[in-house]
Amino acid sequence: MTPEESANPKSGTKKVFYGWWVSLAGAANMFVSSGPTFQAASTLFRAIEDEFGWSRAIVTGVASFGRFGGALLGPIEGWMTDKFGTGKMVLIGFTLGGFGLIFYSQLQGPIQYYVTYFVISLGFSLGGFVPSMAAVNAWMPHRRATAMSIVIGGSSLSALLLPAIVWGITAHGWRETTLVMGIISLASGPPLAYISGKRAPAYEQIDVHISDSDNGSDQEKTNTIAQHDFTAKEALRTRGFWALAITHMLTNLSVGTISAHLYFQLTDRNSVNLSDAVAATVIPIMGLTQFTFQIIGGYTGDRINKRILLPPLLITQATSLIVLANATNYFGALIFAVLWGLGFGARTPMLHALRGEFFGRKHFGVILGMSAFPMAVGMMVTPVIVGWIFDHTGTYETSLYALALACVIATCTILLATKPVKPKQL
């Protein structure tokens, strides 16, 4: 009997542990919410640039402005998730994000462009990543990295929507395409909120069955998950909190840039110079590779010391950025997609799982929100800076090298992320 299944005493069949359904709901959440603000962002930016003729900094700077809400409200989102529950946050967030997409389809000028994108980002931030990860952390302490990799994998799989989005923009226009995306978001909120909103059992209600293979025995023994739940104030006083936060910020500087600028890099004449249709095949391949290695990374992270695995993965992410800076054809773009999928994909669930292992379940939402603040600030700043540099130099090469260096520095900061000791009670 595995920890995620329980026997049905009447039929003798095994019932899937509800935490796995919460994980799948989180994946579906990320599949829907990541599309317009992450995977498809640069595609929509290209359509906006083509129609309005705005500068690259203005067009992609909206991603920075949109993430400002997530950065500013990250700790508040976490606190709200801990207090009101994942279900309510998902319902509110998807309603806000869905209507934001509908209003986005009607935009006419830069002010409306920035305001509506802010609403979209705020909505999917409120109802997307933080509440999904908090629910999984509460339900799955025995398979934390694996379950989190499933949630994060939903974001990667949303890249498969890109060819359909590109087709929709080409055949019907970007306004009609974003309108449909808004309607889908509104329809997705209630069922996702219902599935992921169920409260997790207490630690002592979760029996973990561990194979005693280390002693040469196939027998299983039952342990009960137990750990100290750090408060936000206690977490802020630990080296582990800041080491994880800084590492995540450094590695996600490039994530914000890839989200906003990748499609430009693939299609610009002085870069890889691919057609729109061909470039639209690279991002789904990147998404599939990310998803594959996110699942592998989650599974491996539950069994091997994550701090040993993370440095080579961060180096791989850095290497992928160098490859992209020098890519001149489709083959080079594919090498980038695979390396990025391996490095970024596998390291992501490990970093989040470490946070859960360090600080527990009760206050995970607010701790994740506080950790996400420097990460979101980094992702907020880099797209507009990189766009400004491109407007003045006509190339992304220097920016990509700088972002690769940030990943290399992160290989040092992650080694400082040691598990904090339980605070002494006064």
Sine and cosine of phi, psi and omega as CSV:
sin_phi,cos_phi,sin_psi,cos_psi,sin_omega,cos_omega
0.00,0.00,0.74,-0.67,-0.05,-1.00
-0.99,-0.11,0.31,-0.95,-0.04,-1.00
-0.91,0.41,-0.39,0.92,-0.03,-1.00
-1.00,-0.06,0.10,1.00,0.01,-1.00
-0.76,-0.65,0.49,-0.87,0.09,-1.00
-0.74,-0.68,0.56,-0.83,-0.07,-1.00
-0.98,0.19,0.63,-0.78,0.11,-0.99
-1.00,0.04,0.92,-0.39,-0.12,-0.99
-0.90,0.43,-0.38,0.92,-0.05,-1.00
-1.00,0.08,-0.70,0.71,-0.08,-1.00
-0.98,-0.20,-0.28,0.96,-0.04,-1.00
0.98,0.20,0.03,1.00,0.02,-1.00
-0.99,0.13,0.26,-0.97,-0.02,-1.00
-0.97,-0.23,0.70,-0.71,0.00,-1.00
-0.98,-0.21,0.75,-0.67,-0.02,-1.00
-0.92,0.40,0.77,-0.64,0.01,-1.00
-0.86,0.52,0.73,-0.68,-0.14,-0.99
-0.89,0.46,-0.42,0.91,0.02,-1.00
-0.86,0.52,-0.51,0.86,0.04,-1.00
-0.93,0.36,-0.56,0.83,0.08,-1.00
-0.92,0.39,-0.60,0.80,0.07,-1.00
-0.90,0.44,-0.64,0.77,0.04,-1.00
-0.89,0.45,-0.69,0.72,0.00,-1.00
-0.92,0.39,-0.61,0.80,0.08,-1.00
-0.90,0.45,-0.63,0.78,0.07,-1.00
-0.90,0.45,-0.63,0.78,0.05,-1.00
-0.90,0.44,-0.69,0.72,0.04,-1.00
-0.90,0.45,-0.62,0.78,0.07,-1.00
-0.84,0.53,-0.77,0.64,-0.03,-1.00
-0.92,0.38,-0.52,0.85,0.04,-1.00
-0.87,0.50,-0.69,0.73,-0.03,-1.00
-0.98,0.18,-0.72,0.69,-0.13,-0.99
-0.97,0.23,-0.44,0.90,-0.03,-1.00
-0.99,0.16,-0.41,0.91,-0.07,-1.00
-0.82,0.58,-0.87,0.50,-0.10,-1.00
-0.95,0.31,-0.46,0.89,-0.09,-1.00
-0.96,-0.29,-0.07,1.00,-0.03,-1.00
-0.72,-0.69,-0.96,0.27,-0.11,-0.99
-0.91,0.41,-0.67,0.74,-0.06,-1.00
-1.00,-0.08,0.04,1.00,-0.12,-0.99
-0.85,0.53,-0.77,0.64,-0.07,-1.00
-0.92,0.38,-0.46,0.89,0.07,-1.00
-0.92,0.39,-0.71,0.71,0.05,-1.00
-0.91,0.40,-0.58,0.81,0.03,-1.00
-0.89,0.46,-0.64,0.77,0.03,-1.00
-0.88,0.47,-0.66,0.75,0.02,-1.00
-0.91,0.43,-0.64,0.77,0.03,-1.00
-0.90,0.43,-0.70,0.71,0.01,-1.00
-0.88,0.48,-0.69,0.73,-0.01,-1.00
-0.90,0.45,-0.61,0.80,-0.05,-1.00
-0.99,0.17,-0.69,0.72,-0.14,-0.99
-0.98,-0.18,-0.33,0.94,0.03,-1.00
0.95,0.31,0.36,0.93,0.01,-1.00
-0.95,0.30,0.29,-0.96,0.02,-1.00
-0.93,0.38,0.35,-0.94,0.00,-1.00
-0.88,0.47,-0.60,0.80,0.00,-1.00
-0.91,0.42,-0.66,0.75,0.01,-1.00
-0.93,0.37,-0.70,0.71,-0.06,-1.00
-0.90,0.44,-0.76,0.65,-0.05,-1.00
-1.00,0.09,-0.30,0.95,0.02,-1.00
-0.90,0.43,-0.32,0.95,0.03,-1.00
-0.89,0.45,-0.49,0.87,0.05,-1.00
-0.90,0.43,-0.63,0.78,0.05,-1.00
-0.91,0.42,-0.71,0.71,-0.01,-1.00
-0.90,0.44,-0.65,0.76,0.01,-1.00
-0.90,0.43,-0.62,0.78,-0.02,-1.00
-0.97,0.24,-0.22,0.98,0.03,-1.00
-0.86,0.52,-0.63,0.77,0.02,-1.00
-0.90,0.44,-0.67,0.74,0.02,-1.00
-0.90,0.43,-0.63,0.78,0.01,-1.00
-0.93,0.37,-0.69,0.72,-0.06,-1.00
-0.94,0.35,-0.63,0.78,-0.10,-0.99
-0.98,-0.19,0.06,1.00,-0.05,-1.00
-0.78,0.62,-0.81,0.59,0.04,-1.00
-0.87,0.49,-0.59,0.81,0.01,-1.00
-0.93,0.37,-0.65,0.76,0.06,-1.00
-0.86,0.51,-0.69,0.73,0.03,-1.00
-0.89,0.46,-0.69,0.73,0.03,-1.00
-0.89,0.46,-0.68,0.73,0.01,-1.00
-0.89,0.45,-0.63,0.78,0.04,-1.00
-0.89,0.46,-0.72,0.70,0.02,-1.00
-0.89,0.45,-0.57,0.82,-0.09,-1.00
-1.00,0.09,-0.72,0.69,-0.13,-0.99
-0.98,-0.19,-0.27,0.96,0.05,-1.00
0.99,-0.12,0.38,-0.92,-0.06,-1.00
-0.90,0.43,-0.66,0.75,-0.08,-1.00
-0.84,0.55,-0.75,0.66,-0.02,-1.00
-0.91,0.42,-0.62,0.78,-0.01,-1.00
-0.92,0.39,-0.65,0.76,0.03,-1.00
-0.90,0.44,-0.69,0.72,-0.03,-1.00
-0.90,0.44,-0.73,0.69,0.01,-1.00
-0.90,0.43,-0.72,0.70,-0.06,-1.00
-0.90,0.44,-0.70,0.71,-0.02,-1.00
-0.94,0.35,-0.53,0.85,0.08,-1.00
-0.91,0.42,-0.72,0.70,0.01,-1.00
-0.91,0.42,-0.72,0.69,-0.01,-1.00
-0.91,0.42,-0.63,0.77,0.01,-1.00
-0.89,0.45,-0.73,0.68,0.04,-1.00
-0.92,0.39,-0.54,0.84,0.06,-1.00
-0.88,0.48,-0.67,0.74,0.04,-1.00
-0.90,0.43,-0.62,0.78,0.03,-1.00
-0.90,0.44,-0.70,0.71,0.04,-1.00
-0.92,0.40,-0.57,0.82,0.02,-1.00
-0.87,0.49,-0.58,0.81,-0.03,-1.00
-0.93,0.37,-0.20,0.98,-0.04,-1.00
-0.95,-0.32,0.13,0.99,-0.14,-0.99
-0.92,0.39,0.46,-0.89,-0.04,-1.00
-0.78,-0.63,-0.38,0.93,-0.06,-1.00
-0.59,-0.81,0.13,-0.99,-0.09,-1.00
-0.90,0.44,-0.56,0.83,-0.01,-1.00
-0.92,0.40,-0.74,0.68,0.05,-1.00
-0.89,0.46,-0.59,0.81,0.03,-1.00
-0.85,0.53,-0.73,0.68,-0.04,-1.00
-0.95,0.30,-0.64,0.77,-0.03,-1.00
-0.91,0.41,-0.73,0.68,-0.03,-1.00
-0.92,0.40,-0.61,0.80,0.02,-1.00
-0.92,0.38,-0.56,0.83,0.08,-1.00
-0.88,0.47,-0.69,0.72,0.01,-1.00
-0.89,0.46,-0.69,0.72,0.03,-1.00
-0.86,0.51,-0.77,0.63,-0.04,-1.00
-0.89,0.45,-0.65,0.76,0.00,-1.00
-0.90,0.43,-0.69,0.73,-0.01,-1.00
-0.88,0.47,-0.77,0.64,-0.03,-1.00
-0.96,0.29,-0.34,0.94,0.14,-0.99
-0.96,0.29,-0.70,0.71,0.03,-1.00
-0.88,0.48,-0.67,0.74,-0.13,-0.99
-0.96,-0.28,0.09,1.00,-0.12,-0.99
-0.96,-0.28,-0.99,-0.15,-0.24,-0.97
-0.92,0.40,-0.80,0.60,-0.10,-0.99
-0.87,0.49,-0.79,0.62,0.00,-1.00
-0.90,0.43,-0.56,0.83,0.03,-1.00
-0.91,0.42,-0.70,0.71,-0.02,-1.00
-0.94,0.34,-0.58,0.82,0.04,-1.00
-0.90,0.44,-0.65,0.76,0.01,-1.00
-0.90,0.43,-0.68,0.73,0.00,-1.00
-0.92,0.38,-0.64,0.76,0.02,-1.00
-0.88,0.47,-0.56,0.83,0.01,-1.00
-0.96,0.26,-0.62,0.78,-0.07,-1.00
-0.99,0.12,-0.47,0.88,-0.22,-0.98
-0.82,-0.57,0.80,0.60,0.02,-1.00
-0.92,0.40,-0.34,0.94,-0.03,-1.00
-1.00,0.06,-0.29,0.96,0.04,-1.00
-0.64,-0.77,0.76,0.65,-0.17,-0.98
-0.87,0.49,-0.79,0.62,-0.07,-1.00
-0.91,0.42,-0.65,0.76,0.01,-1.00
-0.90,0.44,-0.73,0.68,-0.02,-1.00
-0.90,0.44,-0.65,0.76,0.03,-1.00
-0.92,0.40,-0.55,0.83,0.03,-1.00
-0.91,0.42,-0.53,0.85,0.05,-1.00
-0.92,0.40,-0.71,0.71,0.02,-1.00
-0.87,0.49,-0.78,0.62,-0.03,-1.00
-0.90,0.44,-0.55,0.84,0.02,-1.00
-0.87,0.49,-0.48,0.87,0.05,-1.00
-0.87,0.50,-0.61,0.79,0.05,-1.00
-0.90,0.43,-0.66,0.75,0.01,-1.00
-0.91,0.42,-0.67,0.74,-0.01,-1.00
-0.92,0.40,-0.37,0.93,0.03,-1.00
-0.90,0.43,-0.27,0.96,0.08,-1.00
-0.90,0.44,-0.39,0.92,0.03,-1.00
-0.92,0.40,-0.31,0.95,0.04,-1.00
-0.98,0.22,-0.23,0.97,-0.14,-0.99
-0.86,0.50,-0.73,0.68,0.03,-1.00
-0.84,0.54,-0.62,0.78,0.03,-1.00
-0.92,0.39,-0.62,0.78,0.03,-1.00
-0.92,0.39,-0.68,0.73,0.04,-1.00
-0.89,0.46,-0.67,0.74,0.06,-1.00
-0.88,0.47,-0.69,0.72,0.00,-1.00
-0.87,0.49,-0.68,0.73,0.02,-1.00
-0.90,0.43,-0.68,0.74,-0.03,-1.00
-0.94,0.35,-0.68,0.73,-0.10,-0.99
-1.00,0.09,-0.56,0.83,-0.13,-0.99
-0.83,-0.56,-0.32,0.95,-0.01,-1.00
0.95,-0.30,0.44,-0.90,-0.06,-1.00
-0.95,0.32,-0.46,0.89,0.01,-1.00
-0.91,0.41,-0.75,0.67,0.01,-1.00
-0.89,0.45,-0.61,0.79,-0.02,-1.00
-0.91,0.41,-0.71,0.70,0.01,-1.00
-0.94,0.35,-0.50,0.87,0.08,-1.00
-0.88,0.48,-0.71,0.70,0.03,-1.00
-0.90,0.44,-0.65,0.76,0.03,-1.00
-0.88,0.47,-0.61,0.79,0.03,-1.00
-0.91,0.41,-0.67,0.74,0.02,-1.00
-0.90,0.44,-0.67,0.74,0.03,-1.00
-0.88,0.47,-0.65,0.76,0.01,-1.00
-0.89,0.45,-0.70,0.72,0.01,-1.00
-0.89,0.46,-0.63,0.78,-0.01,-1.00
-0.96,0.29,-0.44,0.90,-0.07,-1.00
-0.99,0.16,-0.44,0.90,-0.11,-0.99
-0.84,0.55,-0.82,0.58,-0.08,-1.00
-0.86,0.52,-0.74,0.67,0.00,-1.00
-0.91,0.41,-0.60,0.80,0.03,-1.00
-0.92,0.39,-0.62,0.79,0.03,-1.00
-0.91,0.42,-0.62,0.78,-0.02,-1.00
-0.91,0.41,-0.70,0.71,-0.06,-1.00
-0.94,0.33,-0.73,0.69,-0.11,-0.99
-0.99,0.11,-0.16,0.99,-0.09,-1.00
-1.00,0.07,-0.12,0.99,0.00,-1.00
-0.92,0.40,0.72,-0.69,-0.06,-1.00
-0.95,0.32,0.68,-0.73,0.00,-1.00
-0.96,0.27,0.46,-0.89,0.06,-1.00
-0.95,0.33,0.25,-0.97,0.07,-1.00
-0.95,0.32,0.28,-0.96,-0.02,-1.00
-0.81,0.59,-0.71,0.70,-0.10,-0.99
-0.93,0.36,-0.13,0.99,0.06,-1.00
-1.00,-0.03,-0.08,1.00,-0.02,-1.00
-0.96,-0.30,0.94,-0.33,0.05,-1.00
-1.00,-0.07,0.82,-0.58,-0.02,-1.00
-0.97,-0.25,0.84,-0.54,-0.02,-1.00
-0.99,-0.16,0.90,-0.44,-0.10,-0.99
-0.91,-0.42,0.78,-0.62,0.05,-1.00
-0.94,0.34,0.74,-0.68,-0.03,-1.00
-1.00,0.03,0.75,0.66,-0.08,-1.00
-0.95,0.32,-0.38,0.92,0.00,-1.00
-0.89,0.45,-0.44,0.90,0.01,-1.00
-0.98,-0.19,0.29,0.96,0.04,-1.00
0.97,0.24,0.34,0.94,-0.02,-1.00
-0.85,-0.52,0.60,-0.80,0.05,-1.00
-1.00,-0.05,0.05,1.00,0.00,-1.00
-0.94,0.33,0.48,-0.88,0.01,-1.00
-0.96,-0.29,0.56,-0.83,0.09,-1.00
-0.84,-0.55,0.45,-0.89,-0.08,-1.00
-0.96,-0.28,0.82,-0.58,0.07,-1.00
-0.89,-0.46,0.40,-0.91,0.08,-1.00
-0.94,-0.34,0.79,-0.62,0.01,-1.00
-0.90,0.43,0.77,-0.64,0.03,-1.00
-0.49,-0.87,0.76,-0.65,0.07,-1.00
-0.34,-0.94,0.31,-0.95,0.00,-1.00
-0.97,0.25,0.72,-0.69,0.09,-1.00
-1.00,-0.03,0.97,-0.24,0.00,-1.00
-0.93,0.37,0.63,-0.78,0.19,-0.98
-0.98,0.19,0.23,-0.97,0.02,-1.00
-0.87,0.50,-0.65,0.76,-0.01,-1.00
-0.90,0.43,-0.65,0.76,0.03,-1.00
-0.92,0.40,-0.66,0.75,-0.02,-1.00
-0.89,0.45,-0.64,0.77,-0.02,-1.00
-0.89,0.45,-0.37,0.93,-0.03,-1.00
-1.00,0.03,0.01,1.00,-0.06,-1.00
-0.98,-0.20,0.51,-0.86,0.07,-1.00
-0.93,0.36,-0.55,0.83,-0.01,-1.00
-0.87,0.50,-0.64,0.77,0.01,-1.00
-0.87,0.49,-0.77,0.64,-0.09,-1.00
-0.95,0.30,-0.57,0.82,0.04,-1.00
-0.90,0.43,-0.67,0.74,0.05,-1.00
-0.91,0.41,-0.69,0.72,-0.03,-1.00
-0.89,0.46,-0.69,0.72,-0.02,-1.00
-0.93,0.36,-0.67,0.74,0.04,-1.00
-0.86,0.51,-0.72,0.69,-0.01,-1.00
-0.90,0.43,-0.62,0.79,0.02,-1.00
-0.90,0.44,-0.73,0.68,-0.03,-1.00
-0.88,0.47,-0.66,0.75,-0.04,-1.00
-0.97,0.24,-0.44,0.90,-0.03,-1.00
-1.00,0.00,-0.07,1.00,0.15,-0.99
-0.84,0.54,-0.67,0.75,0.00,-1.00
-0.97,0.25,-0.44,0.90,0.00,-1.00
-0.90,0.43,-0.69,0.72,0.05,-1.00
-0.88,0.47,-0.63,0.77,0.01,-1.00
-0.93,0.38,-0.70,0.72,0.01,-1.00
-0.88,0.47,-0.66,0.75,0.00,-1.00
-0.87,0.49,-0.68,0.73,-0.10,-1.00
-1.00,0.06,-0.50,0.86,-0.21,-0.98
-0.88,-0.47,-0.15,0.99,-0.12,-0.99
-0.85,0.53,-0.72,0.69,-0.05,-1.00
-0.89,0.45,-0.55,0.84,0.09,-1.00
-0.91,0.40,-0.72,0.69,-0.01,-1.00
-0.86,0.51,-0.60,0.80,-0.03,-1.00
-0.97,0.25,-0.45,0.89,-0.13,-0.99
-0.94,-0.34,-0.25,0.97,0.01,-1.00
-0.90,0.44,0.58,-0.81,-0.04,-1.00
-0.90,0.43,-0.58,0.82,-0.03,-1.00
-1.00,0.01,0.18,0.98,0.03,-1.00
-0.88,-0.48,-0.84,-0.54,-0.03,-1.00
-0.97,0.24,-0.50,0.86,0.12,-0.99
0.89,0.46,0.77,0.64,0.08,-1.00
-1.00,-0.10,0.41,-0.91,0.11,-0.99
-0.95,0.32,0.29,-0.96,0.00,-1.00
-0.85,0.52,-0.67,0.74,-0.04,-1.00
-0.91,0.41,-0.67,0.75,0.00,-1.00
-0.94,0.33,-0.68,0.73,0.02,-1.00
-0.87,0.49,-0.54,0.84,-0.01,-1.00
-0.92,0.39,-0.25,0.97,0.05,-1.00
-1.00,0.03,-0.34,0.94,-0.04,-1.00
-0.95,0.32,-0.70,0.72,-0.07,-1.00
-0.91,0.41,-0.65,0.76,0.11,-0.99
-0.88,0.47,-0.60,0.80,0.06,-1.00
-0.90,0.44,-0.66,0.75,0.07,-1.00
-0.88,0.48,-0.67,0.75,0.01,-1.00
-0.91,0.42,-0.67,0.74,0.03,-1.00
-0.91,0.42,-0.64,0.76,0.03,-1.00
-0.91,0.41,-0.68,0.73,0.07,-1.00
-0.84,0.54,-0.75,0.67,-0.04,-1.00
-0.86,0.50,-0.72,0.70,-0.02,-1.00
-0.85,0.52,-0.74,0.67,-0.06,-1.00
-0.98,0.19,-0.36,0.93,0.14,-0.99
-0.91,0.41,-0.68,0.73,0.04,-1.00
-0.91,0.40,-0.70,0.71,0.04,-1.00
-0.89,0.45,-0.67,0.74,0.01,-1.00
-0.90,0.44,-0.64,0.77,0.04,-1.00
-0.91,0.42,-0.71,0.70,0.01,-1.00
-0.89,0.46,-0.71,0.71,-0.02,-1.00
-0.93,0.36,-0.62,0.79,-0.03,-1.00
-0.91,0.42,-0.39,0.92,0.07,-1.00
-0.98,0.20,-0.14,0.99,-0.12,-0.99
-0.83,-0.56,-0.35,0.94,-0.04,-1.00
-0.80,-0.60,0.53,-0.85,0.01,-1.00
-0.81,0.59,0.88,-0.47,-0.08,-1.00
-0.91,0.40,-0.54,0.84,-0.02,-1.00
-0.93,0.37,-0.33,0.94,0.11,-0.99
-0.99,0.14,-0.59,0.80,-0.06,-1.00
-0.98,0.22,-0.52,0.86,-0.17,-0.99
-0.92,0.38,-0.70,0.71,-0.04,-1.00
-0.81,0.58,-0.75,0.66,0.03,-1.00
-0.90,0.44,-0.50,0.87,0.05,-1.00
-0.93,0.35,-0.62,0.79,0.04,-1.00
-0.92,0.38,-0.59,0.80,0.08,-1.00
-0.90,0.44,-0.62,0.78,0.04,-1.00
-0.89,0.45,-0.66,0.75,0.04,-1.00
-0.89,0.46,-0.67,0.74,0.04,-1.00
-0.88,0.48,-0.68,0.74,0.00,-1.00
-0.88,0.48,-0.63,0.78,-0.02,-1.00
-0.89,0.46,-0.59,0.81,0.01,-1.00
-0.93,0.37,-0.60,0.80,0.06,-1.00
-0.91,0.41,-0.64,0.77,0.05,-1.00
-0.88,0.47,-0.69,0.72,0.00,-1.00
-0.90,0.44,-0.62,0.79,0.00,-1.00
-0.89,0.46,-0.48,0.88,-0.06,-1.00
-0.96,-0.28,0.03,1.00,-0.04,-1.00
-0.94,0.35,0.69,-0.72,0.01,-1.00
-0.79,-0.61,0.00,1.00,-0.03,-1.00
-0.45,-0.89,-0.02,-1.00,-0.07,-1.00
-0.90,0.44,-0.61,0.79,0.00,-1.00
-0.88,0.47,-0.69,0.73,0.04,-1.00
-0.89,0.46,-0.62,0.78,0.04,-1.00
-0.90,0.43,-0.61,0.79,0.02,-1.00
-0.92,0.39,-0.64,0.76,0.05,-1.00
-0.87,0.49,-0.69,0.72,0.07,-1.00
-0.85,0.53,-0.73,0.68,-0.07,-1.00
-0.86,0.51,-0.66,0.75,-0.03,-1.00
-0.95,0.32,-0.71,0.70,-0.01,-1.00
-0.91,0.41,-0.65,0.76,0.05,-1.00
-0.89,0.45,-0.69,0.72,0.02,-1.00
-0.86,0.51,-0.64,0.77,0.03,-1.00
-0.93,0.36,-0.80,0.60,-0.08,-1.00
-0.93,0.36,-0.84,0.54,-0.01,-1.00
-0.92,0.39,-0.66,0.75,-0.06,-1.00
-0.89,0.45,-0.78,0.62,-0.09,-1.00
-0.96,0.29,-0.52,0.85,-0.08,-1.00
-0.98,0.21,-0.44,0.90,-0.13,-0.99
-0.89,0.46,-0.80,0.60,0.00,-1.00
-0.91,0.42,-0.46,0.89,0.00,-1.00
-0.92,0.38,-0.68,0.74,0.00,-1.00
-0.90,0.45,-0.67,0.74,-0.01,-1.00
-0.94,0.33,-0.60,0.80,0.02,-1.00
-0.91,0.41,-0.60,0.80,0.06,-1.00
-0.86,0.51,-0.64,0.77,0.01,-1.00
-0.89,0.46,-0.66,0.75,0.05,-1.00
-0.92,0.40,-0.64,0.76,0.02,-1.00
-0.91,0.42,-0.61,0.79,-0.05,-1.00
-0.95,0.32,-0.67,0.74,-0.28,-0.96
-0.87,-0.50,-0.03,1.00,0.11,-0.99
1.00,0.09,-0.32,-0.95,-0.17,-0.99
-0.94,-0.34,-0.61,0.79,-0.23,-0.97
-0.87,0.49,-0.66,0.75,-0.05,-1.00
-0.91,-0.42,0.41,0.91,-0.09,-1.00
-0.88,0.47,-0.63,0.78,-0.04,-1.00
-0.85,0.53,-0.78,0.63,-0.04,-1.00
-0.94,0.33,-0.56,0.83,0.05,-1.00
-0.92,0.40,-0.66,0.75,0.07,-1.00
-0.89,0.45,-0.66,0.75,0.02,-1.00
-0.88,0.47,-0.65,0.76,0.03,-1.00
-0.93,0.37,-0.62,0.78,0.04,-1.00
-0.91,0.41,-0.58,0.82,-0.04,-1.00
-0.96,0.28,-0.26,0.97,-0.05,-1.00
-0.87,0.49,-0.83,0.56,0.03,-1.00
-0.90,0.43,-0.54,0.84,0.04,-1.00
-0.89,0.45,-0.71,0.70,-0.01,-1.00
-0.93,0.37,-0.59,0.81,0.05,-1.00
-0.88,0.47,-0.68,0.73,0.04,-1.00
-0.88,0.47,-0.71,0.71,0.02,-1.00
-0.93,0.37,-0.42,0.91,0.02,-1.00
-0.96,0.27,-0.64,0.77,-0.12,-0.99
-0.98,0.17,-0.67,0.75,-0.17,-0.99
-0.89,0.45,-0.65,0.76,-0.03,-1.00
-0.86,0.51,-0.66,0.76,-0.03,-1.00
-0.96,0.28,-0.59,0.81,0.05,-1.00
-0.91,0.42,-0.72,0.69,0.01,-1.00
-0.90,0.45,-0.63,0.78,0.07,-1.00
-0.90,0.44,-0.65,0.76,0.02,-1.00
-0.90,0.43,-0.68,0.74,0.03,-1.00
-0.89,0.46,-0.65,0.76,0.02,-1.00
-0.90,0.44,-0.67,0.75,0.00,-1.00
-0.87,0.50,-0.47,0.88,-0.05,-1.00
-0.99,-0.13,-0.37,0.93,-0.05,-1.00
-0.89,-0.45,-0.37,0.93,-0.02,-1.00
0.97,0.22,0.26,0.97,-0.02,-1.00
-0.53,-0.85,0.42,-0.91,0.07,-1.00
-0.98,-0.19,-0.01,1.00,-0.18,-0.98
-0.85,0.52,-0.78,0.63,-0.03,-1.00
-0.88,0.48,-0.67,0.74,-0.01,-1.00
-0.88,0.47,-0.67,0.74,-0.03,-1.00
-0.92,0.39,-0.60,0.80,0.07,-1.00
-0.91,0.42,-0.65,0.76,0.01,-1.00
-0.90,0.43,-0.64,0.77,0.02,-1.00
-0.93,0.37,-0.56,0.83,0.08,-1.00
-0.90,0.43,-0.63,0.77,0.04,-1.00
-0.89,0.46,-0.61,0.79,0.03,-1.00
-0.88,0.48,-0.63,0.78,0.05,-1.00
-0.91,0.41,-0.60,0.80,0.03,-1.00
-0.91,0.42,-0.68,0.73,0.04,-1.00
-0.87,0.49,-0.58,0.82,-0.01,-1.00
-0.90,0.43,-0.41,0.91,0.05,-1.00
-0.91,0.41,-0.37,0.93,0.05,-1.00
-1.00,0.06,-0.68,0.74,-0.06,-1.00
-0.93,0.37,-0.50,0.87,-0.01,-1.00
-0.93,0.38,-0.44,0.90,0.02,-1.00
-0.94,0.34,-0.30,0.95,0.05,-1.00
-1.00,0.09,-0.13,0.99,-0.06,-1.00
-1.00,0.10,0.99,0.11,0.05,-1.00
-0.99,-0.17,0.46,-0.89,-0.06,-1.00
-0.91,0.41,0.80,-0.60,-0.03,-1.00
-0.95,0.30,0.49,-0.87,0.04,-1.00
-0.99,0.10,0.41,-0.91,0.02,-1.00
-0.90,0.44,0.79,-0.62,0.00,-1.00
-0.89,0.46,0.54,-0.84,0.06,-1.00
-0.96,0.29,0.72,-0.70,0.00,-1.00
-0.99,0.12,0.77,-0.64,-0.02,-1.00
-0.99,0.14,0.00,0.00,0.00,0.00
